[in-house]
């Protein structure tokens, strides 16, 4: 086995790991943001319906 043959594989592996790492990081960043968005939508909807009920009385 020629050591030069292994080099491109190592680089490809390293790039792959970096890509996975970055996508993992962006997932970790996006997930809380999505949860915050969902929560605020839910609160808007919930408060809106409560308001409607209060106003209709």
C-alpha positions in Angstrom: 0.0 0.0 0.0 1.4 3.3 -1.1 1.1 6.0 1.6 0.3 8.5 -1.2 -2.9 6.5 -2.0 -4.1 7.0 1.6 -3.7 10.8 1.5 -6.8 11.7 -0.6 -8.9 9.3 1.5 -7.7 11.0 4.6 -8.5 14.4 3.2 -11.9 13.2 2.0 -12.6 11.8 5.4 -11.5 15.0 7.2 -13.7 17.1 4.9 -16.6 14.7 5.6 -16.2 15.0 9.3 -16.0 18.8 9.1 -19.2 18.9 7.0 -21.0 16.7 9.5 -19.7 18.8 12.4 -20.9 22.0 10.8 -24.3 20.6 9.9 -24.6 19.3 13.5 -23.7 22.8 14.8 -26.2 24.5 12.6 -28.8 21.9 13.7 -28.1 22.8 17.4 -28.5 26.5 16.5 -31.6 26.1 14.4 -33.5 23.8 16.8 -33.9 26.3 19.7 -34.8 29.0 17.2 -37.5 26.8 15.7 -38.8 25.9 19.2 -38.9 29.6 20.1 -40.7 30.4 16.8 -43.2 27.6 17.4 -43.8 28.7 21.0 -44.4 32.3 20.0 -46.8 31.2 17.3 -48.6 29.0 19.8 -48.8 31.8 22.3 -50.1 34.3 19.7 -52.7 31.8 18.7 -53.6 30.9 22.3 -53.7 34.5 23.5 -55.7 35.5 20.4 -58.4 32.9 21.1 -58.5 33.8 24.8 -58.9 37.5 23.7 -61.7 36.5 21.3 -63.6 34.7 24.0 -63.2 37.6 26.5 -64.4 40.1 23.9 -67.4 38.0 22.8 -68.7 37.9 26.4 
